[in-house]
């Protein structure tokens, strides 16, 4: 097995021991790996804050980084599970592509998607892929509700242009984010893909914070022919339903 597989064997053995932890000899015994390999991998895992080492008791335990990663996985899984019926309802009501996204370090991440079989335009919104924040509707929702430091960092960097409609000026983007926070939804008007419009709204967690965003995507001619009021209403309605908070609106602090 490779180093990655061996590292996971060590992590599994240590975490299975719970709060009592495992001394070096027990890690070797549990994994049946060479002592030299265990020593090297334990040192790397401790340096990465995946595991911790207690000098007094001489045992290894799971560390905070591992706990945070696990918590994020559970949170994302729960969000997808809870939001899935409402994402399906959004798709069935509008007939459009429906997607669910969360905020990563500096981009959004698709965690669910429902697409009509006969949708004529291929979207790059596969589950697990990232999407830019400044030119997508879900990205704007997530960016508008992020903390002030995150907003400043992500709006202050170079904003790539994908179409002629992409907002690449930081001051203009910050104004747009203020509008998103005020009205409770965001629109991508051909800002990442020509010919497509996307509307998104926030999904709130149990504390009123933003856990993710829900969106639907459709052809520009729909907007040209009748406007997007139907889509805005549907996205906001099903995002609220997924939140489980009734009529709660976007409650995060407005961008400054």
PAZAPA-4460 file (N, C-alpha, C; in steps of 0.05 Angstrom, whole numbers, plus 32768, in hexadecimal, padded with zeros to 4 digits):
% residues 256
    n_x    n_y    n_z   ca_x   ca_y   ca_z    c_x    c_y    c_z   seq   type   mol
   8011   7FE8   8000   8000   8000   8000   8011   8019   8000     1      X     A
   8006   802F   7FF6   8015   8048   7FF5   8013   8057   8010     2      X     A
   8022   806D   8011   8023   807D   802A   8007   8088   8031     3      X     A
   7FF7   808F   801D   7FDD   809A   8023   7FCB   8085   8030     4      X     A
   7FCB   806D   8025   7FBB   8057   8031   7FC5   8051   804D     5      X     A
   7FDF   8050   8051   7FEA   804B   806C   7FE2   8061   807F     6      X     A
   7FE3   807A   8076   7FDB   8090   8087   7FBE   808E   8090     7      X     A
   7FAC   8085   807E   7F91   8081   8086   7F8D   806A   8099     8      X     A
   7F9D   8056   8096   7F9C   803F   80AA   7FA4   8049   80C6     9      X     A
   7FB8   805A   80C7   7FC0   8065   80E1   7FAA   8077   80ED    10      X     A
   7FA0   8089   80DC   7F8A   809B   80E5   7F73   808B   80F0    11      X     A
   7F6B   8076   80E1   7F54   8066   80E9   7F59   8058   8104    12      X     A
   7F71   804D   8107   7F78   803F   8120   7F77   8052   8138    13      X     A
   7F83   806A   8134   7F84   807E   814A   7F68   8088   8151    14      X     A
   7F58   808E   813D   7F3D   8099   8142   7F2C   8084   814F    15      X     A
   7F2F   806B   8146   7F1F   8055   8152   7F24   8052   8170    16      X     A
   7F3C   805A   8179   7F42   8058   8195   7F34   806C   81A6    17      X     A
   7F28   8080   8199   7F1A   8095   81A8   7F2C   80A7   81B8    18      X     A
   7F21   80B2   81CD   7F30   80C6   81DD   7F48   80BA   81EC    19      X     A
   7F48   80A0   81F0   7F5F   8093   81FD   7F78   8095   81EC    20      X     A
   7F75   8095   81D2   7F8C   8097   81C0   7F9B   807D   81BE    21      X     A
   7FB0   807D   81AE   7FC1   8065   81AB   7FDE   806C   81AD    22      X     A
   7FED   805C   81BD   800A   8060   81BD   8016   8055   81A3    23      X     A
   802F   805B   819F   803D   8053   8186   803B   8035   8181    24      X     A
   8041   8026   8196   8041   8008   8192   8026   7FFE   818A    25      X     A
   8011   8009   8194   7FF6   8000   818D   7FEE   8008   8171    26      X     A
   7FF8   801F   8168   7FF3   8028   814C   8001   8014   8139    27      X     A
   8019   800C   8140   8027   7FF8   812F   8018   7FDE   812F    28      X     A
   800F   7FD6   8147   8000   7FBC   8149   7FE6   7FBD   813A    29      X     A
   7FD7   7FD3   813C   7FBD   7FD5   812F   7FBF   7FD7   8111    30      X     A
   7FD4   7FE4   8107   7FD7   7FE8   80EA   7FE8   7FD2   80DC    31      X     A
   7FF9   7FC5   80EC   800B   7FB0   80E1   801E   7FBC   80CC    32      X     A
   8025   7FD4   80D1   8038   7FE2   80BF   8054   7FE2   80CC    33      X     A
   8069   7FE5   80BC   8084   7FE7   80C7   8087   7FFE   80DA    34      X     A
   8096   7FFA   80EF   8099   8010   8103   80A4   802A   80F7    35      X     A
   80B6   8027   80E4   80C2   803F   80D8   80AD   804F   80C8    36      X     A
   809B   8040   80BA   8086   804E   80AB   8072   805B   80BE    37      X     A
   806B   804D   80D3   8058   8058   80E7   8063   8071   80F4    38      X     A
   807C   8070   80FB   8089   8087   8108   8089   809F   80F5    39      X     A
   8090   809B   80DC   8091   80B1   80C8   8076   80BC   80C3    40      X     A
   8062   80AB   80BF   8047   80B5   80B9   803A   80C2   80D1    41      X     A
   803F   80B8   80E9   8034   80C5   8101   803F   80E1   8104    42      X     A
   8059   80E4   80FE   8066   80FE   8100   8059   8112   80EC    43      X     A
   8054   8108   80D4   8048   8119   80BF   802B   8120   80C7    44      X     A
   801C   810D   80D1   8000   8112   80D8   7FFE   8125   80F0    45      X     A
   8010   8124   8102   8011   8137   8119   8018   8153   810E    46      X     A
   802B   8154   80FC   8033   816E   80F1   801C   817B   80E2    47      X     A
   800A   816B   80D6   7FF3   8175   80C7   7FDB   817A   80D9    48      X     A
   7FDE   8175   80F3   7FC8   8179   8106   7FB1   8166   8101    49      X     A
   7FB6   8150   80F4   7FA1   813C   80F0   7FA0   812A   8109    50      X     A
   7FB8   8125   8114   7FBA   8116   812E   7FC9   8128   8141    51      X     A
   7FC6   8122   815B   7FD6   8130   816F   7FE5   811B   8180    52      X     A
   7FFB   8124   818C   800B   8113   819D   800D   811F   81B9    53      X     A
   8006   810F   81CD   8008   8118   81E9   8022   810E   81F5    54      X     A
   8035   8120   81FA   8050   8117   8205   804E   810A   8220    55      X     A
   803A   8112   822F   8037   8107   824A   802E   80EA   824A    56      X     A
   8019   80E4   823B   800F   80C9   823A   801A   80B9   8223    57      X     A
   8028   80C6   8210   8035   80B9   81F9   8021   80AC   81E7    58      X     A
   800A   80B8   81E4   7FF5   80AD   81D2   7FEE   80C1   81BC    59      X     A
   7FE3   80B6   81A7   7FDA   80C6   8190   7FBC   80C7   8190    60      X     A
   7FB1   80DE   8189   7F94   80E1   8186   7F8D   80F1   816D    61      X     A
   7F74   80F0   8165   7F6B   8101   814F   7F6C   811E   8158    62      X     A
   7F75   8130   8145   7F78   814C   814C   7F62   815D   813F    63      X     A
   7F63   8178   8144   7F4E   818A   813D   7F49   818B   811F    64      X     A
   7F5F   8189   810F   7F5B   818A   80F2   7F4A   8173   80E8    65      X     A
   7F4F   815C   80F2   7F3F   8145   80EB   7F22   8148   80F4    66      X     A
   7F1E   8154   810B   7F03   8159   8115   7EF4   816D   8104    67      X     A
   7F03   8182   80FB   7EF6   8196   80EA   7EEE   818A   80CF    68      X     A
   7F00   817A   80C4   7EFA   816D   80AA   7EE2   815B   80AD    69      X     A
   7EE1   814B   80C2   7ECA   813A   80C7   7EB0   8149   80CA    70      X     A
   7EB2   815F   80D9   7E9A   816F   80DD   7E90   817B   80C3    71      X     A
   7EA2   8184   80B2   7E9A   818F   8099   7E8D   817B   8087    72      X     A
   7E98   8162   8087   7E8C   814D   8077   7E70   8147   8080    73      X     A
   7E6C   8145   809B   7E52   813F   80A6   7E3F   8156   809F    74      X     A
   7E48   816F   80A3   7E36   8186   809D   7E2E   8186   8080    75      X     A
   7E41   8182   806E   7E3A   8182   8051   7E27   816B   804A    76      X     A
   7E2C   8154   8056   7E1B   813D   8051   7DFF   8143   805B    77      X     A
   7DFD   814E   8073   7DE2   8154   807E   7DD4   8168   806D    78      X     A
   7DE3   817D   8064   7DD6   8191   8053   7DCC   8185   803A    79      X     A
   7DDB   8174   802D   7DD3   8167   8014   7DBA   8156   8019    80      X     A
   7DBA   8147   802F   7DA4   8135   8036   7D8B   8145   803B    81      X     A
   7D8D   815A   804B   7D76   816B   8052   7D6B   817A   803A    82      X     A
   7D7E   8185   802A   7D76   8196   8014   7D6C   8187   7FFB    83      X     A
   7D74   816D   7FF9   7D6E   815E   7FE1   7D50   815F   7FD8    84      X     A
   7D3D   8159   7FEA   7D21   815A   7FE1   7D19   8175   7FD6    85      X     A
   7D23   818A   7FE2   7D1C   81A5   7FD9   7D2A   81AC   7FBF    86      X     A
   7D42   81A1   7FBB   7D50   81A5   7FA1   7D40   8197   7F8B    87      X     A
   7D36   817F   7F91   7D26   8170   7F7E   7D0D   8180   7F78    88      X     A
   7D00   818B   7F8D   7CE8   819B   7F89   7CED   81B4   7F78    89      X     A
   7D04   81C1   7F7C   7D0C   81D8   7F6C   7D0E   81D0   7F4F    90      X     A
   7D1B   81BA   7F4A   7D1F   81B0   7F2F   7D04   81AA   7F22    91      X     A
   7CF3   819C   7F31   7CD9   8194   7F25   7CC6   81AB   7F21    92      X     A
   7CC8   81BF   7F32   7CB7   81D7   7F2F   7CBF   81E8   7F17    93      X     A
   7CDA   81EC   7F14   7CE3   81FE   7EFF   7CEB   81EF   7EE5    94      X     A
   7CF2   81D6   7EE8   7CFC   81C7   7ED0   7D19   81CE   7ECA    95      X     A
   7D26   81DD   7EDB   7D42   81E5   7ED7   7D56   81D4   7EE6    96      X     A
   7D6F   81D8   7EDF   7D85   81CC   7EEE   7D84   81D8   7F0A    97      X     A
   7D86   81C6   7F1E   7D86   81CF   7F3A   7DA0   81C6   7F47    98      X     A
   7DAE   81D8   7F55   7DC7   81D1   7F61   7DC9   81DA   7F7E    99      X     A
   7DDB   81CD   7F8D   7DDF   81D3   7FA9   7DFD   81D7   7FAD   100      X     A
   7E05   81ED   7FBB   7E21   81F3   7FBE   7E28   81FD   7FDA   101      X     A
   7E41   81FA   7FE1   7E4B   8204   7FFA   7E65   8214   7FF5   102      X     A
   7E6D   8223   800A   7E86   8233   8008   7E9E   8223   800F   103      X     A
   7EB2   8222   7FFD   7ECC   8216   8004   7EDF   822B   800D   104      X     A
   7EF9   8227   800B   7F0D   823A   8014   7F0B   8254   8004   105      X     A
   7F0B   8252   7FEA   7F0B   826A   7FD9   7EF9   8266   7FC0   106      X     A
   7EE8   8252   7FC1   7ED5   824D   7FAB   7EBD   823E   7FB6   107      X     A
   7EA8   823C   7FA5   7E92   822C   7FAD   7E96   820F   7FA5   108      X     A
   7E87   81FD   7FB1   7E89   81E1   7FAB   7E6D   81D5   7FA6   109      X     A
   7E69   81C9   7F8F   7E4F   81BC   7F89   7E4D   81A2   7F9A   110      X     A
   7E36   819F   7FA9   7E33   8187   7FB8   7E1A   8177   7FAF   111      X     A
   7E0A   8183   7F9E   7DF3   8174   7F92   7DE9   8182   7F79   112      X     A
   7DDD   8173   7F68   7DD3   817E   7F4E   7DBE   816C   7F42   113      X     A
   7DA9   8179   7F37   7D95   816A   7F28   7D92   8178   7F0D   114      X     A
   7D95   8169   7EF8   7D96   8175   7EDD   7D82   8166   7ECB   115      X     A
   7D72   8174   7EBB   7D60   8167   7EA8   7D70   8158   7E94   116      X     A
   7D65   8141   7E8C   7D73   8130   7E78   7D76   813E   7E5D   117      X     A
   7D62   8150   7E57   7D62   815D   7E3D   7D6D   8179   7E3D   118      X     A
   7D7C   8180   7E53   7D88   819A   7E55   7D9D   819D   7E3F   119      X     A
   7D9A   81B2   7E2F   7DAA   81B4   7E16   7DC6   81BE   7E1A   120      X     A
   7DCC   81CA   7E31   7DE6   81D6   7E36   7DF4   81C7   7E4D   121      X     A
   7E0C   81BE   7E48   7E1B   81AF   7E5C   7E27   81C2   7E71   122      X     A
   7E21   81BD   7E8A   7E2B   81CE   7EA0   7E43   81C0   7EAD   123      X     A
   7E56   81D0   7EB6   7E6C   81C6   7EC5   7E67   81C7   7EE3   124      X     A
   7E52   81BA   7EEB   7E49   81BC   7F07   7E48   81A0   7F14   125      X     A
   7E5B   818F   7F0D   7E5B   8174   7F18   7E60   8176   7F36   126      X     A
   7E54   8163   7F45   7E57   8162   7F62   7E74   815F   7F69   127      X     A
   7E7D   8170   7F7C   7E99   8170   7F84   7EAA   8184   7F77   128      X     A
   7EA1   818F   7F60   7EB1   81A3   7F53   7EAD   81BF   7F60   129      X     A
   7EC0   81D0   7F5B   7EBE   81EB   7F67   7EB3   81FF   7F52   130      X     A
   7EA9   8215   7F5C   7E9F   822A   7F4B   7EA8   8245   7F56   131      X     A
   7EAD   8259   7F44   7EB5   8273   7F4E   7E9F   8281   7F5D   132      X     A
   7EA7   8293   7F6F   7E93   82A0   7F81   7E89   82BA   7F75   133      X     A
   7E99   82C8   7F65   7E92   82E3   7F5D   7E7F   82E4   7F45   134      X     A
   7E7B   82CE   7F37   7E6C   82CF   7F1E   7E57   82B9   7F1C   135      X     A
   7E50   82AC   7F32   7E3B   8298   7F33   7E27   82A1   7F48   136      X     A
   7E0E   8299   7F45   7DFA   82A2   7F58   7DFE   8295   7F74   137      X     A
   7E04   827B   7F74   7E0A   826F   7F8E   7E23   827B   7F9B   138      X     A
   7E37   8280   7F8A   7E4F   828C   7F94   7E4A   82A7   7FA1   139      X     A
   7E39   82B7   7F94   7E33   82D2   7F9F   7E25   82D0   7FBA   140      X     A
   7E12   82BC   7FBC   7E04   82B8   7FD5   7E18   82B1   7FEB   141      X     A
   7E29   829E   7FE5   7E3D   8295   7FF9   7E51   82AA   8000   142      X     A
   7E59   82BA   7FEC   7E6C   82CF   7FF1   7E5F   82E6   8000   143      X     A
   7E46   82EC   7FFA   7E38   8303   8007   7E34   82FD   8025   144      X     A
   7E33   82E4   802C   7E2D   82DC   8048   7E45   82D3   8057   145      X     A
   7E5C   82D3   804A   7E75   82CC   8057   7E7E   82E2   806B   146      X     A
   7E90   82DC   807D   7E9A   82F0   808F   7EA9   8306   8080   147      X     A
   7EAC   831D   808D   7EB8   8334   8080   7ED4   832F   8076   148      X     A
   7EE4   8321   8085   7F00   831C   807D   7F00   830B   8063   149      X     A
   7EEF   82F7   8062   7EED   82E6   804B   7EE4   82F5   8032   150      X     A
   7ED0   8307   8036   7EC6   8317   8020   7EDC   8329   8015   151      X     A
   7EEB   8336   8028   7F00   8348   801F   7F16   8339   8010   152      X     A
   7F1D   8322   801A   7F32   8312   800D   7F2A   8309   7FF2   153      X     A
   7F11   82FF   7FEF   7F09   82F3   7FD6   7F00   8308   7FC1   154      X     A
   7EF7   831F   7FCA   7EF0   8334   7FB7   7F08   8345   7FB0   155      X     A
   7F1E   8344   7FC0   7F35   8354   7FBB   7F49   8347   7FA8   156      X     A
   7F46   832E   7FA1   7F58   8321   7F8F   7F4F   8325   7F72   157      X     A
   7F5E   831B   7F5F   7F57   831E   7F42   7F3E   830E   7F3D   158      X     A
   7F2B   831C   7F30   7F11   830F   7F29   7F11   8308   7F0C   159      X     A
   7F12   82EF   7F06   7F14   82E6   7EEA   7EFA   82EB   7EDB   160      X     A
   7EFD   82F2   7EC2   7EE6   82F7   7EB0   7EE0   82DE   7EA1   161      X     A
   7EC7   82D5   7EA1   7EBE   82BD   7E92   7EAD   82C5   7E7A   162      X     A
   7E9E   82DB   7E7C   7E8F   82E6   7E66   7E90   8305   7E68   163      X     A
   7E84   8312   7E56   7E83   8330   7E57   7E73   833A   7E6F   164      X     A
   7E62   8329   7E7A   7E52   8332   7E91   7E5F   832D   7EAC   165      X     A
   7E75   831F   7EAD   7E83   8319   7EC6   7E8B   8333   7ED4   166      X     A
   7E85   8334   7EEE   7E8E   834B   7EFE   7EAB   8347   7F06   167      X     A
   7EBC   8358   7EFD   7ED9   8356   7F03   7EE4   836D   7F14   168      X     A
   7ED2   8380   7F1A   7EDA   8397   7F2A   7ED2   8392   7F47   169      X     A
   7EE5   8393   7F5A   7EDF   838C   7F76   7ECA   839E   7F82   170      X     A
   7ECA   83B8   7F7C   7EB7   83CA   7F88   7E9B   83C4   7F7E   171      X     A
   7E99   83BE   7F64   7E7F   83B7   7F59   7E75   839C   7F65   172      X     A
   7E87   8389   7F69   7E7F   8370   7F74   7E75   8373   7F91   173      X     A
   7E83   8384   7FA0   7E7A   8389   7FBC   7E5E   8396   7FBC   174      X     A
   7E58   83A8   7FA9   7E3D   83B3   7FA7   7E29   839D   7FA1   175      X     A
   7E31   838C   7F8F   7E1F   8375   7F88   7E1A   8363   7FA0   176      X     A
   7E2E   835E   7FB0   7E2A   834D   7FC7   7E18   835A   7FDC   177      X     A
   7E1A   8375   7FDE   7E08   8383   7FF1   7DEB   837F   7FE7   178      X     A
   7DE7   8380   7FCD   7DCC   837D   7FC2   7DC2   8360   7FC7   179      X     A
   7DD4   834D   7FC4   7DCD   8331   7FC9   7DC4   832D   7FE6   180      X     A
   7DD3   8339   7FF9   7DCC   8336   8015   7DB1   8343   801B   181      X     A
   7DAC   835A   800E   7D93   8368   8014   7D7B   835A   8009   182      X     A
   7D7D   834F   7FF1   7D65   8343   7FE4   7D62   8326   7FEA   183      X     A
   7D77   8318   7FF3   7D75   82FC   7FFB   7D78   82E8   7FE4   184      X     A
   7D82   82F1   7FCD   7D87   82DE   7FB7   7D9B   82EB   7FA5   185      X     A
   7DA7   82DB   7F93   7DBB   82E5   7F80   7DB5   82DB   7F64   186      X     A
   7DBE   82EA   7F51   7DB9   82E3   7F35   7DD4   82E3   7F26   187      X     A
   7DD8   82CF   7F16   7DEF   82CE   7F03   7DE3   82D1   7EE7   188      X     A
   7DE6   82E9   7EDC   7DDB   82F0   7EC2   7DF0   82EC   7EAC   189      X     A
   7DF4   82D4   7EA3   7E08   82CD   7E8F   7E24   82D6   7E98   190      X     A
   7E2A   82D3   7EB1   7E43   82DD   7EBC   7E59   82C8   7EBC   191      X     A
   7E51   82AE   7EBA   7E65   8299   7EB8   7E62   8289   7E9E   192      X     A
   7E4A   8288   7E93   7E44   827A   7E7A   7E31   828A   7E6A   193      X     A
   7E38   828F   7E51   7E26   829E   7E3F   7E0D   828D   7E3A   194      X     A
   7DF7   829B   7E3A   7DDD   828E   7E34   7DCF   8282   7E4C   195      X     A
   7DDC   8284   7E64   7DD0   8278   7E7C   7DCC   828C   7E92   196      X     A
   7DB6   828A   7EA0   7DB0   829A   7EB8   7DAD   8287   7ECF   197      X     A
   7DB5   8290   7EE7   7DB3   827F   7EFF   7DAA   8290   7F16   198      X     A
   7D98   8285   7F26   7D8D   8293   7F3E   7D93   8281   7F56   199      X     A
   7D9C   828D   7F6C   7DA3   827E   7F84   7D99   828C   7F9D   200      X     A
   7D94   827C   7FB2   7D8C   8287   7FCC   7D9A   8277   7FE2   201      X     A
   7D9D   8283   7FF9   7DAB   8275   800F   7D9A   8260   801D   202      X     A
   7DA8   824C   8027   7D9C   8238   8039   7DA8   823D   8055   203      X     A
   7D97   8241   8068   7DA0   8248   8083   7DA3   8230   8095   204      X     A
   7DB6   8232   80A7   7DBA   821C   80BA   7DA8   8222   80D3   205      X     A
   7DAB   8211   80E7   7D9A   8213   80FF   7D9E   822C   810F   206      X     A
   7DB6   8239   810A   7DBC   8251   8119   7DB7   826A   8109   207      X     A
   7DAC   8267   80F1   7DA6   827F   80E0   7DBD   8286   80CE   208      X     A
   7DD3   8278   80D0   7DE9   827D   80BD   7DE4   826F   80A3   209      X     A
   7DF5   8275   808F   7DF1   826A   8074   7E01   8250   8072   210      X     A
   7DF3   823A   806E   7E00   8220   806B   7E07   821A   804E   211      X     A
   7DF9   8225   803B   7DFE   8220   801F   7DEC   8231   800E   212      X     A
   7DEA   822A   7FF5   7DD9   8239   7FE2   7DCC   8225   7FCF   213      X     A
   7DB5   822C   7FC5   7DA6   821D   7FB2   7DA0   822E   7F9A   214      X     A
   7DA2   8222   7F82   7D9F   8232   7F6A   7D90   8223   7F54   215      X     A
   7D86   8231   7F40   7D7C   8225   7F28   7D88   8235   7F10   216      X     A
   7D8D   8226   7EFB   7D9A   8232   7EE3   7D88   822D   7ECB   217      X     A
   7D87   8241   7EBA   7D75   823F   7EA2   7D7F   8251   7E8C   218      X     A
   7D73   824E   7E75   7D7C   825D   7E5D   7D74   827A   7E5F   219      X     A
   7D85   828B   7E54   7D81   82A8   7E54   7D67   82B0   7E48   220      X     A
   7D5E   82A1   7E34   7D45   82A9   7E26   7D2D   82A8   7E39   221      X     A
   7D2E   8298   7E4E   7D18   8298   7E62   7D16   82B4   7E6E   222      X     A
   7D2D   82BF   7E76   7D2D   82DA   7E81   7D23   82EE   7E6D   223      X     A
   7D2C   82EC   7E54   7D24   82FF   7E3F   7D06   82FE   7E3A   224      X     A
   7CFA   82E6   7E3B   7CDE   82E3   7E34   7CCB   82EA   7E4A   225      X     A
   7CD1   82E3   7E63   7CBE   82E8   7E79   7CCA   82F1   7E93   226      X     A
   7CE5   82F5   7E94   7CF2   82FC   7EAD   7CF7   82E4   7EBF   227      X     A
   7D02   82E9   7ED6   7D0B   82D2   7EE8   7CFC   82D2   7F03   228      X     A
   7CE6   82E0   7F05   7CD8   82E1   7F1E   7CCF   82C5   7F28   229      X     A
   7CC7   82B4   7F16   7CBF   8299   7F1D   7CD7   8289   7F29   230      X     A
   7CEE   828C   7F1D   7D06   827E   7F27   7D0F   8289   7F41   231      X     A
   7D0E   82A4   7F44   7D17   82B0   7F5E   7D04   82A7   7F74   232      X     A
   7CEB   82A6   7F6F   7CD8   829E   7F84   7CDC   8280   7F8B   233      X     A
   7CE0   826F   7F77   7CE3   8253   7F7C   7CFD   824D   7F8C   234      X     A
   7D13   8259   7F83   7D2D   8255   7F91   7D2B   825E   7FAE   235      X     A
   7D21   8275   7FB2   7D1F   8280   7FCD   7D0D   826E   7FDE   236      X     A
   7CF6   8265   7FD3   7CE3   8254   7FE2   7CEF   823A   7FEA   237      X     A
   7CFD   822C   7FD7   7D08   8212   7FDE   7D21   8214   7FEE   238      X     A
   7D30   8229   7FEC   7D47   822D   7FFD   7D3E   8232   801A   239      X     A
   7D29   8241   801D   7D1E   8245   8038   7D14   822B   8044   240      X     A
   7D07   821B   8033   7CFD   8201   803C   7D13   81EE   8044   241      X     A
   7D29   81EF   8035   7D41   81DF   803C   7D4E   81E8   8056   242      X     A
   7D4B   8202   805C   7D56   820D   8074   7D47   8203   808D   243      X     A
   7D2E   81FD   808A   7D1E   81F5   80A1   7D18   820C   80B4   244      X     A
   7D1B   8225   80A9   7D17   823C   80BB   7D00   824D   80B2   245      X     A
   7CED   8241   80A3   7CD6   8250   809B   7CDC   8267   8089   246      X     A
   7CD4   827E   8091   7CD7   8296   8080   7CF1   82A5   8086   247      X     A
   7D04   8299   8093   7D1D   82A7   809A   7D2B   82B1   8081   248      X     A
   7D35   82C9   8082   7D43   82D5   806B   7D61   82D4   806F   249      X     A
   7D6F   82DF   805D   7D8C   82E0   805E   7D94   82F1   8077   250      X     A
   7DA1   82E4   808B   7DA5   82F2   80A4   7DC3   82F9   80A9   251      X     A
   7DD4   82F0   8098   7DF1   82F6   809C   7DF5   8314   8099   252      X     A
   7E0A   831E   80A5   7E10   833B   80A4   7E14   8343   8087   253      X     A
   7E0B   835B   8080   7E0E   8365   8065   7E2B   836E   8060   254      X     A
   7E34   836A   8047   7E50   8371   8041   7E54   838F   8045   255      X     A
   7E6C   8397   804C   7E73   83B3   804F   7E87   83BB   8039   256      X     A
***
